[in-house]
Amino acid sequence: MAIFTRLFDIECPDALRLEPDGRHPAFPLRFGADGRIPFPQIILRTPGREVLLNGDDLQGRPGEDGGWVYQAQVPAAAVTGPRMQVQIEGCRRADIAGAGGDDWIKRHREIHLTPPVRASADRLAHDQARDDPTAADQGTLGLGSDLEPKPVPAVTAAGDTVKLYFGIHKHMHQPYYDTTDRLAWDGEKDGIFGARGGNYTDFIPAAVQRYIDGGLPHAGLSTSWSGSLIEQLDRCAELGRCSGRFAGWNRALREMAGARTALGNPRIAFAGLGFYHPLMPLIPPRDIVRQIEWHRRAIRDTFGVEASGVLFPPETAFHVRMIPALRQAGVSAVIYDSIHRFRACRDYPYAGIGEGMLPPNPADQVNPPMDDWLQLHNIWAGSPISPSLLRPEYVGYEDPSGAMHSLIAIPAERYIGNEDARGGFGALQYPDVLGQVYRRIVDSGRFDPAHPPFFLLHSDGDNHGGGADSYYHHNTDALVHWLRQDPRFELTTAEDYLQRFPPDPAQVVHIEPGAWAGADNGDPQFMKWFSRYDQPYSPDLNSWAVLTALQNRVHTLEDAEPDHPALAEAIRLLLTAETSCYWYWTGQQQWDEQVTRAANLALAQIGPALDGLVARGGDRTAPTIFPPWVTPENPGGKRWGQGCLLDAPRQALVHAFVDDCAGLRRVDLVLRGSDGEQRLPMRRHGPYPSATGARASAEYLTAELPAGAGDLRYFIEAEDGHGNLATGSLERIFLA
């Protein structure tokens, strides 16, 4: 009987609507194979929960032409988060303990989890009238029976009219699907790009024109376009790909780029970004700066305007250690996911596993407690929000020398933005959901007219509901019509808001690290990019180790021989390898090898020059330190169990990758606590073992942290064989 070589005909729902109790309904999963699968398995993942279906739970039977058909019934279960990741896999060996990576064949799907059906309009109106008697005559949530907006009066507080400001951000990106061949193209790529014709040409100008026609003086769209997307669209136009759909693709965008708000700011703000869409918290500062500078040139050349000083970090991934590099690159403000500001408050009301993240580490909870927590209804919201914190603020970072660095941070509201991504006005019930935020601001008495609420609704502009034609056209018409009738809310660009209501630079806060909800809930450890970190081999850790070695070698040659003829292509390969997408689909060989392929090609080009440089003692570059991570994430706190939280061990381990082409003389972990400073030599485990044939891999190091030490700051210091010294970023951890 033939053993299978591929999986196909996967039947899996695209979306499931949750029940009122938060459970998804039972549903079938079915797939085919071109032969018998010795060990078939389905893995379902939601934040904090992983379900395996195999054995008797997954039935197989012979199909046609020697193929097999497999089917499982997924039981109803409680879940968190907006998505369920489905991994369908089979091992070509029944003895999986002895199987290698080549024995596994995998396919992936994603199921969108939508909130329960909302209560009826009559019930919502009844509830609103009960909670606010003045609303009884306003119709259902300010809407008449024909869904036409009715005027809703704004509320005054201490003589000031309370108004809530918000903006919309649309993110556009496509990676290079082959790091070593920018010209690679096939039918799949043609379909991916061709299906997004409007998104990449005229959807955004169409929405902005509706703002203008509707008389909204400050309204506009913030949008981020990766350089890899722009380059591929240019190539589509040049070569006539996608049936010529992208000829002159940027024409409408260039024309609308000249439109201005009432304050003279662009109606389309092309937000700053990293050219190749890197995960900025995990790459060196000099690469952050270069990625932003390359992107800024691409925006100028493509759209004829300067990029905004507001940066959208890919995946909304932010860590305060980025601030010095962002300021060096000329960034004036950074967008972050709002939950990481909420969780950085003392006495934060952690919502349990429904939040999709572990409890905050106490070292991050340094901001004052809040008293205006609000649990949003009628959308998926895994935790409460604090409306008074939904405004731009200065956020700070202290480096190992004690110097302080600060930058304006703009919140992108996690839950409301996620709901807006389902299709805009209508999919997100703006009057209801934003009305909940508005009422809480009024009731709490926390309205500050000098710094009123402002947040962004952030989502992909080319995927699912947030990228649909209706979002930018029909639903934007409805949004504009509503705003003209409701003075409580104003759509504005971030630039207009900051010009009217600049935050106070004397008030500097802390924000917990993390990303947006779509990245496995964007936890502070960025575990979406550390998959299988707790297993003997992790494809993700392999890619970081290979990338760290490449970064050191390219930087070393650049510092010593900036005009070397092979350097330009090596830099491009390095920046390409930093694309966050190459860690997104762990377990798929195509993606797990992308970083290694780029690194191997770059090292083949610059290797001889590097060897000569090191041999003659010309290395002037300090070791490259990959940002450290700690296991367990909350020592002495909580860790993930199977659908629950368990007590975490108090003993913790710091992990890091460090590399230098001249070798490492020493690597120390420096701890700072209430008892002063302590220096610990890190244990060296040699280069991280690569399963992708990497030419070079960074050294893997660990160090034990003292249990029960309380609130600590720490950093890594590394010296290479030539005496060049590197100091890593200052990190924080609480050891219970």
N, C-alpha and C positions, 0 to 999 in steps of 0.2 A: 504494500500500500504506500503510495507516494506521500512524502512529507511536504508540507506546504512551503511556499516561498514568498507568498504575498497575501495581503488582506484587502478585501474590497467589499463593495455593496453594503456599506455601513448605514444602518437605519437607526437614527438617534434623533430625538426631538431637538429642534433649534431653541425652544423656549418652554419653560414650565411656569405656571402661575402658582404661587404658594397659597396654602390654605391659611385661614385667619390665625391658626396656632403656630404658623411659621414652618409647617411641614410641607415638603413637596409631595405631589401625588406619586403613587406607584406608576411605573412606566416600563415598557419593554425595550430591550436593546438587542439588535440583531446584526450579524455581519457574516460575510462569506470568506472562504479561503480556498486556494487552488489545490489543497490537499489536506490530509489530517494534521491537526495541531497536537503534538504530544502534551503540551501544557498550555492551554488557553487561559486567559485571565483578563478581567476588566477592573480598572482602578478608577474610583470616583473620588475627586478631591474638592472639598470646600474648606475655607479657613478653619483650621483646628480639627479637621476631621478627614479621615481617609477610609474608604470602604473598598474591600477586595472581594470580587466575585470570581470564584473558581470552583473546581470540584463539582459537587452536585448542584451548585447554584448556576452553573453554566453548561447547558445541554448542547451536544453536537450530534449531527446526523449527516449521512452521506447526501450530497446534492447531485447536481447534473455534471456531466463531463468530468467525473473524478473529483469534483470539488466537495467541500463540506460547508454546512450551514450551522452557525452557532447562535444560541439565543439565551438571554437571561431576563428575568423579571426583577427589576430594581424595586425594592420595597419602599414605601413611603417613609420619610425620615425627616427630622428637624435639621435645618441647614442654616448657615449664615453666609452673608455676602451676596453679591449680585450675579455670580457665575458659578457654574460647576464644571470643573475640568474632567474630561473623560479620556482615559488612556486605555485603548484596546490593544492587547499585545498577545504574542504567542512565542513560546520557546520551541526551537527545533529539537531540543533534547528533553526527554521526560525527567531526567535527573538535573533539575535546575541548579543544584549546588555545584555541579561541575561545568555549568554552561559559561561561555564567554560572551562578550558583547556582541559578536557577530551572530550568535545563536538566537538572538531576540529580534523580532520584527514588531514594530509598533505603529499605531496610527492614533491620532488625537482629534478630539472634537470638543466643542464648548457649548454648554447649555446655559442660556440666559435665564436667570431666575427673576421673575417679575413679582411685585408685591401683590398681596391679596386684593380681590375686587373691592373697590371703594364702597363705602356705604352709600345708600341712595341719596339723591340730592335733597329729598324731603327730610331724611334723617339728619344730614349735615346741617341743613338750615335750622332744624329743631335744636340741635346741639349748640349751634352758634347763638341762637336766640336765648338759650338757657344760660350760656356763659356770658353773653353780652346783650342785654335787652335792647340796646340801641340798634342792634343789627336786624331786629325783627322785621323792619320795614324795607330792608335793602334787598330782598330777594335772596336766593340761594347763593351764599358766598359772594354777594355783590353782583350776581348775575340774574337776569330775568328768566322767565320760563323759556324764552327763545334763545337763551345763552348770549344775549346782547349785554355788554357791560353797562352797568348803571353807575353813575357818579358815586364815589365813596369819599366822604370827607376825611381829610387828614386830621390828626389829633395834635393838640398843642400840649406841651409840657413845660411848666415854668415860663410860659410866654413864648416858647420856641415851637415852631411847627416841626413835628417829628416826620422825618423822611428817611426812607431806606434806599440806598443806592446799590446798584449791581451792574455787573458787566458780563460779557460772554466771551469765552476764549475757545477757538477751534484749532485743533492740532492736526497737521498734515505731515505724513511721513511714509516713506518706503525705504527699506534698507537695500544695500546691494546684496543680492542673493548668492553671490560668489565673491569673496573678498579679493581673490586674485585675478578676476576677469570682469572688469566693469562693463564689458560689451556683451556679457552673457545674456541670452534672451531665448525664450521659447514660448510655446502656446500658453502655458500657465501664466507667465508674466504678462503676456498680451491680454489675457483675460482679467488679471488683477487690475492692471492700469485702465484697460478699456471700460471696466465697470464703474470707474470713478471719473468719467469724463467731465461731468458737471462740477464735481467737487474740486477738480484741479484747474478749472477754467473760470466759470462765471457764477457759481452759487454764492460765493461771498459778496461779490459786487452787487448781486441781485438783492441780497438781504440788506446791505447798507443803503441801497437806493430806496428801499422801503422805509428805512429810518428817516431819510432826508424828506421823502414825499410826505411822511407822517408828521413832519414838523418837530421832530425830537432834537433839540439843539445840541445835546452833548453825546448822543448815541453813536456807537460805532462797534466794530468787532476787533478784538485782538486775535491774531492768528500766528501760528508758528509753522514754518516750512523748513524741513531739513534740507541740507545741501545735497544729500544723496538722492532725494526725491527730485529736486530741481534739475540736477544733472541728467537724471534718467528721462524727465519730461522733455528736456532740450534734445536729447538723443531721439526720443520718439518723434518729435517734430522734424528733426533733420532727416530721419530715415523713413518717415511715413508709417511708423508702427501704429497699431491699434486703428487700422483703416484710415489713417490720416487725422484721427480725432484731435490730436494735439498740435496741429499746425497753428501757430500764433497763440499758443495756449495761455500766455501771460498777458495778452492784449487788454482784456477787460479789467484785469487786476491792476495793470499799470495805469489805465485811465482813471479808475476809481481811487487809486493811491493819492491823487491830488485833492480829493474831497476833504474838507476841513470842518471841524466842530465850531461851535460858537466861540470857543477860546482859541481857535486857530491850530488845534492839534489834528493829526490825521484821523479820519474816520476809520480807516483800516490801519491798525497798528501792527506792523510786522515784528512780532516779539523776537527778542534775542533767543538764541538756541545754540547748541553745539552742532557743527556742520554735519557730523556723521551720527548724531543722536546718541552720544555717550551717556552712561550712567555717571554723572558728574561727581557724586560723593565718593566714588571708588577709583578715580583716576588722578594722576599727579596734577598739582596746580598749574604747571607750565603747559600741560596738555589742555586743561580747561580753558586757559587764556587763548591758546592757538585755535581750538575748536570754535570759540566765540568769534575770534577775529576772522577766520575763514568764512564763517557763516555771514558775518556782517558784510563782507565784500560780495558774497553771492546775492544777498538781498538788494544791495545797491545796483549791481549789474543787471539783475533780473527784473526788478520792479521799479527802478529809477528813483528810489527814495532811500533814506537812511533807516536802518533797523531801529526799533524802539529801544530805549534804555531799560525797559522792563524785560526781564528774562523769564522764559518758560523753561525750566530744566526738564529734560526728557523724563517721562514717567512721573512728572511732578516730584521727582526725587531730590530731596534737599537735606543737607547736613550743614550745621553752622561752620564747620571747618572749610567750607567752600568760600566763605565770605571774602578772605583776603584776595583770592584769585579773581573772584567776580569784580571786586573793586578795581583790581589791576586792569581788568579787561574793559573797564568803563561802564559796567552795569550799575544802574541807579536803583533798581528794585528787583526783587525776585518773587516769583509766585510759588506758593507752597500749599499743601493740602491741609485744610483747616483742623482736622482732628488732632494733628500733632501739636498745635497750640493749646487745644483744650486739655490734652493729656499731660501737658507740662505745668498744670496748675496743682498746687497743693489741694488735697481733699477732692481730687477729681473723682466723680462717681462712676467708677469702672463698671461696665455693663456685663461682664462675664464673657463666656465664649461667643455669645452673640455678636460681640464687637469684632471678632475675627482676629484679635491680637492678644498677646499676653498683657497682663497689667503693666502699666508704665514702670520703668525703673525709677526708684525714688531720687536718684541723682539728677534726673531730668525734671523733677517736679519742684522747681524753684520759684515759680511765679505765684503771686497771691491767690488765695482761694476765691472762687466766684459763687454768687448766690442766685444766678438767673438761669439755671440749667433748664433746658426745654427738650422734651421728647417729641420729635416731629411725628405726625400722623399722616396717613394716606400716601406715604412713600416708604421705601425701604430705608430704615435708619437704625443701625445696629447699636447706637449709643446716643446719649443726650448731647446737645450742642449748647454753647453759651453765646447768645446773639450779641452781647456787648463786646465780645472779642472778635467779631467779624468786621474788622477794620484794619487798614494798614498800620503797622507799627515798625519801629526799629528793633532789629534782632541783633544780638551780639555774640562774639566769639573771642575767647581769650587764648592766645597762643602760648607755647611753653615758656617764652621769655617774659610773659606777663602783660604783653601789649594787648589792648582791646581793639577789635575791629567790628564795625556795625554797618548795617545796610537795611533799607526799607524792605519789609516783607509783606506781600499782599495775599490774603487768604483766598483760596479757591474752595468753596464749600463742598465738602465731600459728598453728602447725601443729596443735596438739591442738584448739584452738578451731575451726579450719576443719574438722577431721574430725568434731568433735561436731556441727557444723552439718548434717551429712549425716543426722542422725536420732537423736542421743543414744546412750544405752547400747545396745550391739549394733552400731550403725554404727561408733561408736568403741569399740574393744575396750579399755575402761578398765583392766582388770587387767593387760593386756599393756603398753599404751603408758605408762600412769602407772607401771607397774612398772619400765619401763626407766629412767624419771627417778629413781625411788626408789633403784634399785640403783646408779645413777651417784653419787647423793648419798652413799650409804653407802661406796662404793668410793673416792671422792675424799677422804673424811675432812673434808668442808667443812660438815657439819651444824652449825648454830648454834642451840642450843635457845632462845636469847632472840629469834632472828629466823628461825624455820623457814620453809621454802618455802611460798609462797602465790601462786597465780595464778588468773586468771579464764578461763573458756571462753566466749568472746564470739561471738555470731552474731545474725543477724536472727531475731526470734521469730515472723515471719509469712511467711517465704518458704521454699520447698523443704523439705528434710528437717528442718531445725531448727525449722520451724513446723508440722510435721505433728501430727495428733492423737496418734499413737503416741509422739512425743517426750515429751509432757507426761503421758501416762497409762501405757501398758504399759511403755515403756522406762524411765520414772521408777520404776515398781515394781521393775524389775530392778536399777536403780541403787541404790535403798534397800536391797534385799535383799543386794546385794554388800557395801555399806558396813557393814552390821551384822555381816558375817563377817570383814571385813578391817581390822584395827586400824592398818594402815600409813597409811591415808588418812582424811581427814575433810572432809566438805562443810561449808562455813561461809560466813556472810556476811562481806563485807569489814569491816563495822562491828564484828562480834565479833572478827575477827582483829586489827584495829588496837587494840582495847581490851585484848586479851590480850598482844599482841606489838608494841608501838609501835616504829617505826623510830627510829634515832638521829639527831636533828637536826644533830649535829656532823659526820655523814658525808653529804656532799652530792656527787652525781654528775652527769654530763652524759648526756643522751639525744639521739641524732640525731633530726632531724625525720622525720616520715613518718606513714603511715596503715596500715590493715589490708590483708591480702592481697587482698581482694575488689576493691580499687581499683587495678587494674593493678599489684598487688604493693606499693602504698603507698610509692613511692620518696620519698627526702628532698626532692625538688623538687616533689612533688605534681603530677606531670605528667598525671595523670588529669584535672586541671582546667586543663591548659595544652595541650590537644590542638592540633596543627598550629602550635605556637609558632614553628617554624622555617620556616614558609611565608609568602609575602607577605601573606596575610590569614588570621587565625585567628578563628573564631567565639568561641572561649573568651576570647582576649585582648580582643576587642571587648566582651564582656560585663563583664569586669573593668574596662575603661576607662570604660564607661558607668556601672557601679556606683560607681566611685571619684568620678566627677563628681557623682552623685546624693548620695553620702554627704556630700561637702563642702557642698552646697547645703542639705540638710536640717539638718545640724549648724549651719551659719551662721545660718539662721533661728531655730533653737531657742535658740542662745546669745544672740541679740539680742532676740527676741520669743517667749519661751516660751509665751505664752498666745494666739498667733496662731490664729484659728479653723481654718485649713487645715492646721495642723501635725500634728495627731493622725493624720489619714489619710495624710499624707505619710510619717510615721514608720512606719506600718504597711506601706505599700507598699515602703519601703526595707528593712525587716526581711524582708519576704516575698521580695524580690529577692535576698537573701543566701542563699536555700536552695541547698544544695550540688547538688541534683538538676539544676538548670538548666544545669550544665556536664557532666552525665554522659553525655548522648547527643548528642555533637557531630555536626553534619551533618544533624540533623533540625530543620527550620525551626520546628516547634512549640516546641522547647526552646531553640534558639538565639535566639529573639526574646523569651523570657519576661522577661529582665532589662530589655531596652529598653522593653517595653510598660509595665512597672511604673514605670520611670524617667520615661518621657514623660508618663504620667498624673500622677505626683507633681509634675513640673515645671510642668505646665499649671496645677496648683492653687496652687503657691507662687511661680511665676515673677514675677508683678507685684510681690509683696511683696519678693522678693529684689532685683529691679531697683532699686526705690526705696531699699532698705537700702544697696546698694552706692553708688548715686548720692550719697547724703548722707554717705558715709563711716562708716556704722554697722557695718561688718564687723569683728567682734572675734575671728573664728575663723581659726586658722592653716591653711595648706594641708593637704590630705589626701594622705598618702603611702601608696601601695600597696606591700606588702613586695617588695623587689627580688629578681630572679632572675638567675642567672649562666649564660652559655653560653660554652664547653662546661661541663657540670656539674662535671667534674673537670679543670681546666686542667692540661695536661701529664701527665694520667693516662690513663684509658680513656674511650671513648665507644662508643655502640652502632653496630655494623655490621649487615649482613644475617645475622642468626643467629649473630653473633660479636661480639667486642670488638675495637676498633681503637684505635690511639694517638690521643689527643685533642690538638689544638693547645695550645701553651703560652699563646698570647695569648687573653685572655678579655674578655668584655664584660658589664658590669652593665646590666640593663634595669630600668626602673621606670615607673610611672604616677604623676603628681603633678597635683593639680588645686586651683584656688582660684577662686571666682567673681569675685574682684577682680583676677585676673591674677597671674602669678608674676614677681617681681623677680629672683630668683636661685634656683638649685638646685645644691647642691654635694654631691659624694661625699667623705666624710671617711675616710681610711685610717689605721689604726693598726698599726704593725709594730715590728720590732726597731729601726728607725731613727727612731722617733718618729711624729709625726702629719703627714699630708699632705692638702691640700685640693685637689680637682679639680673645676672647673666641669663639669656634665653637659651633653652635647650635646642640644639641644632639636629634636624632629622634628615639633612641632605636635600637634594632637589626633589620637588614633588613628583612622584612617579607618573609619567604621562602614558596614556593609552592611545594617543593620537600621533605618535611619531615625531614629537617636538624636538627640534635641534637644541633648544635651551629651555630650562625651566627653573624658576626661582627656588631658592632654598626655603623650606618649611620649618618654622620655629614655633616653640611654645614656651610658656612660663606659667607657673602656678601663682594664683593670687591668694593673699592671706585671708582665710575665712574670718568673717566677723569684723573686718577692718572698717566697716562703715562707708562713708562717702569719700571716694578716692578720685584723684585725677592722675592720669598716667600717659606716658608717651614712650616711643621707641627711639633709641639712639643707635646708629650703626656706623662703623668705621671700616673702610676698605683697606686693601693691602698697600695702598699708596698714601694712607693717612687722611683721605678725604672723609669728612664727617657729615652725616645726615641726621636731622632731627625730625621725627614724625609729628603728626598733629596731636594736640592735647585732647585726650578723651576723658570720659567720665563714667563711673560705675559705682553702684552702691552694693556693698558686700554685707549681707545680713548675717 
